[in-house]
């Protein structure tokens, strides 16, 4: 299958190209069969190690392209601004004295993933490896199939040793979004390069149906919407490019059937309320997840009163010495002023890390206080309809306070411990309404321009399908500081810039 490649190194590069896009999910789940759920070091070592190896190899290939193909240097130079903008935002956040830990975590983790996306895309684009890349991705999907089958089966067991919401160690939502990427790749490969009734065609359809069922069972509405949106784009593309539409209709049909059946009659409902009934209840009663800054302050005060880890119990500590005034009466200690930079993310972390359970067992907090923290943590983590309404309401309240300039990068995440689950609301809260409207208008213009151009070349068509597939996520989930956002929309701007540039014949021909 790879006889057209010149050297063994080219084969290795092609084999690792999918890793930046699906490798984290793939290797993380793979470690489950290696007992990785009990050994964090093993899971992290394999996942991060393979990502690092892939990134180094792809980076070497980019250096080779820079040295041996000078015509590509202009494109490589232009694309560097994507990385520059990302790290400029991180530096701005640090200069504004926001939560250093939060900013550094985003800079390191998302910066690494962004660099991996960046390098892999450039190699695929400049070396014209799209058909081969899609083929290798199918091999990854085949290797991933047994894990997803196991994941689905566990939903129907009367009891599961590791729970039904995670595949060993990987969160269901992250798994579902990774499956959306695989489904997009399978759709693109089938429509562009596979003939009906061939083995590759049938295999792509089978994997697509399996992954559609899996992400439906994962109980994440965002990935389901992304899958359906991408599936219904395929027939539109086939009509516009005058391709056979009969095969393309299979993708929305199978996706819709999987979502409807495995969300209702085939959904494993033991001990779990039907998801559609639960969704309607949340929709008509969003007050069940409403929250306020006062609720956050109260929970934070409870956490502050607990004994910090590493300190002795308050009863064992030496009582502080009290000073007396001239009359001999003891002077009360000065009242501690509340901090202006309250770290509300501690509410979620305090509960999910198990510290709340430990504090309850030690008697540091009461059952009532524990229930209050648990309820607030649930609300902050609840990204279903009602939870999102609460987050959107709080985001709008923050926007009204500083509508023109915003409150600075990461301001909402610092205050509420999570992002607003809406791309444009987070832009407005952190950078102001003018920036939000500017990004919205420019984004609409660029997307429509690239969509029009995508009907002329498969390379741009696949990239735009990948970008548009995640468009529902931007309104329902995801942060503006994630690597996927900078990669997808950064390269949208770059490609639109290249297509409109004059005299860049090689770059536009590569598209």
TORTIRO-507011 format. One line per 3 residues: number of its first residue (from 1); their letters; for each residue x, y, z of C-alpha. Coordinates in Angstrom, 3 decimals, padded with zeros to 6 digits. Example, Ala and Ser with C-alpha at 12.3 -4.5 7.8 and 13.67 -1.06 7.14 Angstrom:
// residues 2
1> as> 012.300/-004.500/007.800  013.670/-001.060/007.140
***
This chain:
// residues 511
1> xxx> 000.000/000.000/000.000  002.964/002.350/000.503  005.138/001.455/-002.472
4> xxx> 004.847/004.970/-003.821  006.907/006.336/-000.967  010.585/006.862/-001.603
7> xxx> 012.214/006.101/001.715  011.505/004.285/004.945  011.485/007.593/006.778
10> xxx> 008.629/008.754/004.588  006.693/005.656/005.637  007.342/006.384/009.290
13> xxx> 006.237/009.994/008.877  003.031/008.904/007.193  002.352/006.385/009.960
16> xxx> 002.602/009.017/012.718  000.747/011.837/010.927  -002.676/010.903/012.427
19> xxx> -001.328/010.890/015.989  -001.729/014.664/016.616  -005.398/014.404/015.624
22> xxx> -006.472/011.118/017.250  -003.409/009.802/019.082  -004.177/011.095/022.562
25> xxx> -007.531/009.330/022.644  -006.141/006.223/020.953  -003.172/005.645/023.248
28> xxx> -005.002/006.690/026.407  -007.719/004.104/025.800  -005.184/001.518/024.667
31> xxx> -003.480/001.651/028.056  -006.695/000.395/029.655  -005.901/-003.090/028.357
34> xxx> -002.418/-002.703/029.838  -003.828/-002.004/033.307  -003.220/001.710/032.727
37> xxx> -006.311/002.663/034.738  -004.403/001.623/037.872  -001.035/003.055/036.886
40> xxx> -001.156/006.733/036.011  002.547/006.809/035.209  002.073/004.106/032.588
43> xxx> -000.857/005.868/030.959  000.845/009.255/030.909  004.153/007.829/029.794
46> xxx> 002.734/005.985/026.801  000.363/008.752/025.716  002.743/011.675/026.107
49> xxx> 005.700/009.647/024.880  004.031/008.669/021.613  002.808/012.227/021.093
52> xxx> 006.329/013.556/021.661  007.925/011.003/019.311  005.384/011.781/016.582
55> xxx> 005.889/015.517/016.987  009.689/015.218/016.782  009.522/013.094/013.623
58> xxx> 007.045/015.416/011.923  009.145/018.420/012.921  012.199/016.799/011.313
61> xxx> 010.174/016.411/008.115  009.283/020.111/008.208  012.954/020.994/008.532
64> xxx> 013.669/018.796/005.506  010.997/020.622/003.543  012.506/023.959/004.548
67> xxx> 016.004/022.904/003.442  015.313/020.943/000.279  012.229/022.769/-001.050
70> xxx> 012.833/026.545/-000.844  009.546/027.213/-002.644  007.698/026.138/000.521
73> xxx> 009.466/028.614/002.779  007.049/031.437/002.098  004.099/029.324/003.215
76> xxx> 005.967/028.124/006.310  006.859/031.697/007.240  003.274/032.858/006.867
79> xxx> 001.912/030.070/009.024  004.130/030.865/012.027  001.801/033.708/013.060
82> xxx> -000.729/031.128/014.308  001.679/029.964/017.009  002.740/033.540/017.683
85> xxx> -000.829/034.698/018.347  -001.497/031.796/020.713  001.535/032.463/022.885
88> xxx> 000.937/036.234/022.721  -002.461/035.651/024.345  -000.816/033.520/027.044
91> xxx> 001.777/036.220/027.723  -000.950/038.866/027.894  -002.800/036.775/030.474
94> xxx> 000.357/036.471/032.591  001.071/040.217/032.339  -002.459/040.947/033.573
97> xxx> -001.635/038.870/036.669  -004.277/036.247/036.148  -004.068/032.787/037.645
100> xxx> -000.518/031.766/036.724  -001.191/028.053/037.219  -004.222/028.106/034.917
103> xxx> -002.457/030.099/032.202  000.710/027.990/032.282  -001.333/024.802/032.108
106> xxx> -003.115/026.052/028.995  000.136/027.328/027.490  001.980/024.026/027.936
109> xxx> -000.795/021.534/027.197  -002.685/023.347/024.446  000.502/024.892/023.085
112> xxx> 001.978/021.412/022.608  -001.148/020.120/020.889  -001.337/023.218/018.698
115> xxx> 002.255/022.750/017.590  001.516/019.105/016.769  -001.575/020.026/014.706
118> xxx> 000.422/022.774/013.032  003.314/020.526/011.962  001.118/017.617/010.838
121> xxx> -001.133/019.841/008.726  001.821/021.492/007.000  003.369/018.134/006.089
124> xxx> 000.063/016.825/004.693  -000.530/020.044/002.804  002.945/020.635/001.376
127> xxx> 003.711/016.992/000.477  000.216/016.365/-000.975  -000.433/013.354/001.259
130> xxx> -004.191/013.612/001.748  -005.219/010.249/000.180  -002.436/008.409/001.996
133> xxx> -003.198/010.214/005.250  -006.868/009.174/005.073  -005.845/005.571/004.405
136> xxx> -003.568/005.464/007.443  -006.344/007.011/009.546  -008.565/004.089/008.525
139> xxx> -005.966/001.716/009.963  -006.071/003.647/013.228  -009.871/003.433/013.176
142> xxx> -009.678/-000.343/012.700  -007.338/-000.618/015.678  -009.676/001.620/017.679
145> xxx> -012.791/-000.451/016.872  -012.278/-003.182/019.529  -012.017/-000.541/022.247
148> xxx> -015.230/001.149/021.176  -017.036/-002.205/020.978  -015.919/-002.961/024.523
151> xxx> -017.055/000.506/025.592  -020.524/-000.065/024.115  -020.890/-003.543/025.632
154> xxx> -020.176/-002.237/029.123  -023.230/000.007/028.889  -025.462/-003.058/028.798
157> xxx> -023.870/-004.944/031.665  -025.857/-004.957/034.940  -022.788/-003.608/036.717
160> xxx> -019.472/-002.311/035.505  -016.260/-002.451/037.484  -015.047/000.890/036.172
163> xxx> -018.379/002.605/035.536  -020.153/003.252/032.261  -019.129/006.884/031.744
166> xxx> -015.481/006.213/031.029  -013.469/003.753/028.995  -010.989/002.832/031.659
169> xxx> -009.385/006.221/032.118  -010.677/008.351/029.246  -013.626/010.754/029.787
172> xxx> -016.643/009.967/027.655  -016.926/013.475/026.188  -013.297/013.526/025.024
175> xxx> -013.778/010.080/023.566  -016.919/011.209/021.733  -015.237/014.268/020.182
178> xxx> -012.307/012.100/019.070  -014.802/009.795/017.391  -016.287/012.790/015.587
181> xxx> -012.853/013.398/014.061  -012.626/009.770/012.960  -016.127/009.903/011.477
184> xxx> -015.215/013.025/009.483  -012.100/011.270/008.153  -014.076/008.158/007.199
187> xxx> -016.721/010.222/005.393  -014.119/012.212/003.458  -012.170/009.101/002.449
190> xxx> -015.315/007.273/001.324  -016.695/010.097/-000.803  -013.437/011.257/-002.364
193> xxx> -011.366/008.134/-002.892  -013.393/004.918/-002.467  -015.638/003.275/-005.027
196> xxx> -018.921/001.668/-003.936  -018.966/-002.067/-003.191  -015.214/-002.186/-002.542
199> xxx> -013.816/-003.580/000.676  -012.508/-000.182/001.807  -015.912/001.400/001.126
202> xxx> -017.795/-001.205/003.188  -015.221/-001.051/005.968  -015.505/002.732/006.200
205> xxx> -019.291/002.498/006.485  -019.082/-000.200/009.186  -016.606/001.810/011.258
208> xxx> -018.695/004.948/010.808  -021.826/003.199/012.109  -019.920/001.761/015.090
211> xxx> -018.469/005.139/016.040  -021.870/006.829/015.623  -023.376/004.373/018.102
214> xxx> -020.467/004.785/020.504  -020.586/008.549/020.736  -024.374/008.383/021.101
217> xxx> -024.014/006.086/024.120  -021.386/008.457/025.532  -024.283/010.782/026.476
220> xxx> -022.678/013.919/025.046  -025.094/016.078/023.086  -022.352/018.273/021.598
223> xxx> -020.584/015.452/019.716  -023.944/014.119/018.520  -024.800/017.498/017.002
226> xxx> -021.345/017.717/015.429  -021.751/014.265/013.888  -025.198/015.029/012.451
229> xxx> -024.107/018.420/011.143  -021.091/016.937/009.348  -023.116/014.004/007.995
232> xxx> -025.696/016.293/006.388  -022.931/018.377/004.793  -021.756/015.388/002.735
235> xxx> -024.819/015.234/000.404  -024.595/018.996/-000.089  -020.971/018.666/-001.148
238> xxx> -021.801/015.816/-003.533  -024.590/017.814/-005.168  -022.374/020.886/-005.610
241> xxx> -019.500/018.849/-007.064  -021.790/016.649/-009.199  -020.737/013.462/-007.438
244> xxx> -023.113/010.504/-006.939  -025.421/011.443/-004.086  -026.887/007.995/-003.443
247> xxx> -023.888/006.818/-001.415  -023.578/010.165/000.374  -027.099/009.853/001.783
250> xxx> -025.974/006.815/003.753  -023.996/008.992/006.185  -026.842/011.188/007.493
253> xxx> -029.196/008.169/007.400  -026.933/005.939/009.486  -025.995/008.750/011.895
256> xxx> -029.623/009.751/012.444  -030.683/006.139/012.934  -027.909/005.516/015.459
259> xxx> -028.746/008.639/017.439  -032.506/008.008/017.510  -032.366/004.286/018.300
262> xxx> -029.553/004.307/020.832  -030.947/007.358/022.609  -034.386/005.806/023.093
265> xxx> -035.456/002.196/022.617  -031.929/000.733/022.501  -030.504/002.952/025.217
268> xxx> -029.393/000.952/028.311  -031.875/002.441/030.766  -031.184/000.416/033.911
271> xxx> -031.134/002.867/036.756  -030.920/005.742/034.286  -033.754/007.979/033.196
274> xxx> -034.420/008.201/029.480  -032.093/010.938/028.266  -034.723/012.701/026.183
277> xxx> -037.081/012.994/029.165  -034.206/014.294/031.303  -033.281/016.777/028.585
280> xxx> -036.834/018.150/028.409  -036.955/018.500/032.188  -033.730/020.503/032.171
283> xxx> -034.992/022.653/029.338  -038.258/023.621/031.050  -036.722/024.072/034.503
286> xxx> -033.285/025.680/034.152  -033.615/027.158/037.624  -032.559/023.765/038.987
289> xxx> -029.027/024.598/037.899  -029.009/028.339/038.506  -026.133/029.757/040.526
292> xxx> -024.867/033.115/041.662  -021.629/034.687/042.800  -023.014/034.571/046.344
295> xxx> -023.280/030.780/046.055  -019.661/030.645/044.934  -018.532/032.914/047.778
298> xxx> -020.330/030.777/050.335  -018.785/027.557/049.028  -015.348/029.155/048.875
301> xxx> -015.644/030.264/052.512  -016.468/026.702/053.538  -013.400/025.419/051.712
304> xxx> -011.189/028.131/053.210  -012.211/027.060/056.723  -011.067/023.469/056.192
307> xxx> -007.602/022.403/057.252  -005.263/022.749/054.246  -003.346/019.593/053.317
310> xxx> -000.035/019.235/055.130  -001.074/021.257/058.177  -001.857/019.842/061.588
313> xxx> -005.330/019.641/062.937  -006.533/022.966/064.381  -007.010/021.369/067.817
316> xxx> -003.340/020.349/067.869  -001.987/023.736/066.899  -000.571/026.118/069.506
319> xxx> -003.165/028.807/070.231  -002.055/032.236/069.068  -000.919/034.708/071.659
322> xxx> -003.333/037.548/072.320  -002.216/041.103/072.865  -003.759/043.384/075.476
325> xxx> -004.584/047.043/075.385  -003.501/049.515/078.147  -006.596/048.638/080.210
328> xxx> -005.605/044.985/080.293  -008.372/043.748/077.988  -007.316/041.366/075.228
331> xxx> -007.175/042.899/071.789  -009.163/040.893/069.239  -007.149/039.737/066.232
334> xxx> -007.600/041.851/063.126  -010.256/040.620/060.744  -008.905/039.034/057.600
337> xxx> -009.969/040.956/054.544  -011.448/038.836/051.772  -009.179/038.339/048.807
340> xxx> -010.163/040.076/045.603  -008.797/037.202/043.536  -011.044/034.412/044.790
343> xxx> -010.176/031.154/043.068  -013.583/029.714/042.349  -012.117/026.782/040.495
346> xxx> -011.273/025.367/043.931  -014.963/024.568/044.410  -014.917/022.024/041.600
349> xxx> -011.424/020.788/042.376  -012.163/020.455/046.097  -015.077/018.131/045.380
352> xxx> -013.819/016.122/042.396  -010.403/015.463/043.951  -011.976/013.751/046.949
355> xxx> -010.943/016.439/049.448  -014.595/017.119/050.256  -015.181/013.465/051.157
358> xxx> -012.080/013.467/053.326  -013.154/016.677/055.067  -016.591/015.195/055.740
361> xxx> -015.093/012.030/057.239  -012.742/014.092/059.420  -015.598/016.236/060.616
364> xxx> -014.047/019.394/059.167  -017.251/020.176/057.299  -020.828/019.208/058.042
367> xxx> -023.077/017.119/055.858  -025.017/020.252/054.949  -021.837/022.040/053.860
370> xxx> -020.755/018.974/051.899  -024.096/018.854/050.104  -023.800/022.564/049.296
373> xxx> -020.357/022.108/047.732  -021.467/018.966/045.891  -024.509/020.727/044.456
376> xxx> -022.485/023.724/043.305  -019.829/021.483/041.771  -022.572/019.627/039.925
379> xxx> -023.960/022.887/038.590  -020.552/024.110/037.446  -019.817/020.798/035.737
382> xxx> -023.318/020.289/034.395  -023.015/021.197/030.740  -026.464/019.942/029.798
385> xxx> -029.082/022.455/028.701  -029.837/023.862/032.134  -026.199/024.081/033.162
388> xxx> -025.330/025.931/029.998  -028.173/028.375/030.532  -026.747/029.180/033.962
391> xxx> -023.247/029.643/032.549  -024.528/031.797/029.690  -026.505/033.933/032.139
394> xxx> -023.440/034.480/034.302  -021.355/035.269/031.218  -023.864/037.901/030.121
397> xxx> -023.773/039.448/033.595  -019.977/039.641/033.372  -020.182/041.226/029.913
400> xxx> -022.490/043.966/031.183  -019.894/044.969/033.769  -017.112/045.659/031.218
403> xxx> -018.725/045.521/027.748  -016.077/047.349/025.698  -012.753/045.893/026.781
406> xxx> -013.707/042.741/028.660  -012.042/041.599/031.861  -008.927/040.057/030.363
409> xxx> -007.852/036.586/029.193  -009.075/033.704/031.371  -011.149/036.045/033.553
412> xxx> -014.324/033.958/033.328  -012.483/030.684/033.915  -010.740/032.106/036.945
415> xxx> -013.971/033.271/038.483  -016.264/030.346/037.740  -013.861/027.446/037.365
418> xxx> -015.085/026.624/033.851  -015.535/028.343/030.504  -018.923/029.732/029.391
421> xxx> -019.408/026.881/026.881  -019.919/029.375/024.091  -017.123/030.694/021.880
424> xxx> -018.540/034.180/021.421  -019.620/034.677/025.027  -016.109/033.849/026.216
427> xxx> -014.684/036.264/023.662  -016.980/039.013/024.938  -016.345/038.378/028.638
430> xxx> -012.562/038.292/028.231  -011.960/040.742/025.360  -015.137/042.817/024.997
433> xxx> -018.087/043.057/022.631  -016.210/044.941/019.847  -013.704/042.092/019.534
436> xxx> -016.501/039.535/019.575  -018.408/041.247/016.737  -015.201/041.736/014.744
439> xxx> -014.360/038.028/015.020  -017.942/037.058/014.178  -018.107/039.191/011.025
442> xxx> -014.628/038.225/009.827  -015.319/034.564/010.580  -018.535/034.496/008.549
445> xxx> -016.823/036.142/005.563  -013.822/033.796/005.652  -015.888/030.645/006.148
448> xxx> -018.220/031.408/003.247  -015.251/032.233/001.033  -013.481/028.960/001.884
451> xxx> -016.670/026.918/001.523  -017.081/028.280/-001.997  -013.473/027.428/-002.830
454> xxx> -013.712/023.970/-001.231  -015.891/022.699/-004.086  -012.873/023.062/-006.377
457> xxx> -010.263/021.025/-004.491  -010.476/017.945/-002.223  -007.743/019.208/000.102
460> xxx> -009.690/022.288/001.075  -012.941/020.294/001.107  -011.630/017.853/003.728
463> xxx> -010.218/020.626/005.875  -013.463/022.621/005.730  -015.519/019.519/006.579
466> xxx> -013.278/019.061/009.622  -013.708/022.708/010.635  -017.461/022.857/010.027
469> xxx> -018.051/019.554/011.815  -016.999/021.192/015.079  -018.966/024.381/014.500
472> xxx> -021.840/023.304/016.836  -019.245/022.738/019.553  -018.275/026.418/019.437
475> xxx> -021.782/027.381/020.542  -022.211/024.627/023.147  -018.788/023.778/024.513
478> xxx> -015.075/024.367/024.176  -012.880/027.287/025.133  -011.403/029.951/022.872
481> xxx> -007.967/029.068/024.290  -008.029/025.426/023.135  -005.544/024.143/020.571
484> xxx> -008.324/023.070/018.189  -009.706/026.612/017.970  -006.362/028.204/017.104
487> xxx> -005.527/025.415/014.668  -008.839/025.313/012.800  -009.586/029.013/012.533
490> xxx> -005.958/030.053/012.318  -005.452/027.953/009.207  -008.788/029.154/007.821
493> xxx> -007.394/032.679/007.884  -004.082/031.516/006.429  -005.679/029.573/003.564
496> xxx> -008.028/032.434/002.710  -005.027/034.759/002.692  -003.112/032.432/000.347
499> xxx> -006.020/031.974/-002.050  -006.461/035.722/-002.393  -002.751/036.446/-002.775
502> xxx> -001.418/037.123/-006.248  001.747/035.580/-007.560  001.674/032.631/-005.118
505> xxx> 001.139/030.034/-007.779  002.701/027.096/-005.948  000.762/027.682/-002.752
508> xxx> -002.591/027.935/-004.495  -001.840/024.919/-006.695  -001.118/022.900/-003.554
511> x> -004.641/023.643/-002.382
***
